[in-house]
Structure formats: C-alpha cells, structure tokens
Amino acid sequence: MPVHDDLLLFEFLILEGAQAGLSWETVLRKRERYREVLDGFDAAKIAKYDVRKVRALLADPGIIRNRLKISSTISNAKAFLAVQREFGSFDTYLWQFTGGKTKQRGPRGMKDVPASSAESDAMSKDLKKRGFRFVGSTICYALMQATGMVNDHVRDCFRFAELR
C-alpha cells in the first residue's frame, strides 16, 4: 500500500537497513522491540542518542545487535531530519524518484520481480550523497516495494488488481 507518513517511511528505511543480510522474517519478529527501544522511530530523539544509549542497544537481544547498523540508525535519523527541512517532508523527497506515483509492474511470477531498478539506483545514490547508510539499491528497491512506490504483486495475486 502507498505510504506517505514520514514516521512510517523512516521506520521502513531503518528496518530495511537492519534486514541487510538477514531474512525479512527475522526483522518482522523484532519490529515491536525496535519500536520500543527506538522511541517509536522518532528521528529527532534517535539523532540525539549517545554512547550510553548505543551500549544499551548493543546489549538488547530483542533487536539486531550490529554496531554498524545501530550507528547508521543514528546517522540516518540526522540525515532524515535534514531531508525533511530541505523538502518539507521525507515523503516528498522519496516519492520524487517515482514521479509521485506508484510504478505498476505486474510481473508474471516471482522470478520476474527485480532486486533493483533505475529508480532505486537513483534513490540509493542520492541518499548516500546525503549521508544515509545501509541504503544500497537493493535495500531502496525493497523500501519502494514495502511503501507502495512500486507494485510488484504478481498478476494473479488478489492485491495486484486492488493496487493498480
């Protein structure tokens, strides 16, 4: 479903980065704990996390305890706030990569669903330029799928026509 709420877009961005190298199921099982320990994905609060908070996060078995992913969450919160200031919203910024509309693909089967696209390549490049981390093209494409920027439901899925 198309997502236009900045808080939810930020949550998806952080969770997609946390998922890198792991199964999405692993992250989904930990999603509620992430919400608890990351102050409801409040970027303004996360941007102020200090060494003590990082130590607490690294010790929490309810989340993925990877130092690089935790530090990227903090730096991504800072970059997110800068994008909001520049564009008025993270939503406006992200959706520019699809022209403000959901890209309709309609693959015949799962083997036809790509891992990236020209749009996710451009998004990744621009996010990195702005200081975001864990935002490779594959992660950006997964973000685009999760937030409805691209409709990759296979043609015989009931959601395909519903989201068309």
N, C-alpha and C positions, 0 to 999 in steps of 0.2 A: 504494500500500500504506500502511496506517496506520503512522505513525512516532510513537514515544513516547520516543525517546532525545533528551535535551536537547542534546547536542552536534550531532546531525544536524538537529534543529529550528532551532538557531541558524545552522548552515551554510545551510540553506534560506532563512531570513529574510534573511541577508546577501546571498546570491546573487539572491534575488528583487528586493531593492533595487538591486543592481548592474545588473540586467536592465532597469530602468525606461528606457523609450525605445529599447531595443535589442531584437534578436531573442534568444530563449532559446538558440538555437544558438550565438550569439556567447559567451554566458556559459558554456555547457557546454564549449566548446573551451578555455576559460580556467580551468575548475574546478580542475584539478590544480595549476596555478600559484598560484591563490588559497590552496589548502591549504598549499602550501609557504611562501608569504610571510606568511600569517596564522596561523602556528604551529598548523596543524591545526584552525583555528577555535576555539582555546582562548580563551574570552571573558575569563578572568582576565588572560591575557597581553596580549590586544588592548586591554583597558581601560587598560593602562599605557603604551601607545605614546606616544612623544614626537615633537617636531618633526623630529628626525633620521629617525625611522622613517617618518613621513609623507612626507618628501622622497624617501626610498628607494622607497616605494610609488608615488609620483607619477612616478618615473623608470623604473618597471618595465613594459616593453612587454607582459609576459605577463598583465597584468590590465587592467581598465578604469581608466584614469588620470583620474579625475574627482575633483577636490578635495572636492566636497560629498559624494560617495558614500564616499570614503575617511574623511572626518571623521565621517560618520554611522555607519560601521562601528565606530569607536571609541566614540562616544556610545551606540550601540545595545548594545555589549558591556557598558557600565556599567549601562544600564537593564536588560539581560538578567540581570545578577548581582543587581540589586535585586529583580527579579521572583522569581528563584529563592529569595532569602532570605524574601520575603513569602509565597510559595505553596508552598515546599518543592521545587518543580521548575517549569521553564518548560512542561513537558508538561501539568501540572495546570492551569496558567494558560491556555494556548492552547485546550486541549480543552474548557474550560468553555463556550466560545462555540458548541459543537455539542452540549452536554449530555453530553460524554464519549463520544459515538458518531459514527460516520460517517453523514453525511447522504446518503441514497440518492436520486439524482435520476432517472437513466435517460432522458436526452434522446434524441429520435428521430434527430437529426442534429447536426452541429457548429453549425449556425445556432441551435440551441436551447440551447447552452451559454452561460450568462450570464457577464458580466465581473465581477459583484459580486453580493452578496446581503445580506439584513438582517444575517446573522451576520458577514459580512466588514465591513459598515459599523460594527457594534458593536465588532468587534476593532480596526479601524483607529482609531476614536475613543478607545478605551481605551489602545491602545499609544501614541498621540500624547500623551495625558494623562500617561503615564508617562515621556515624554521620548524615545521612539523616533522616528526619522525615516525617510523613504522607506518609509512604511507606509500608503499610501493604500488605499482599499477594494479597488481592482483588484489591487494587489500582495498584499493579505491574501487575496483570493479565490484567486489563483494559489498562494499558500502553502498554503491549505486543500486545493487540488487536489493539489499535489505531496506533501503529507504524509498524504493519505488521509482528511482530515477531511470531504471531500465526494467522492462517487463520481459523476463526470461522464462516465464512459465511456458512449459511445452504446450503445443497446440491442443492436445487432448486433455489438459488439466482444466478443471472447472474454473480455476482462478484466471486462466488466460483470457477468456472472453469477458469475464467480470471486470478485469482491469484494463481492458482495451479502450 
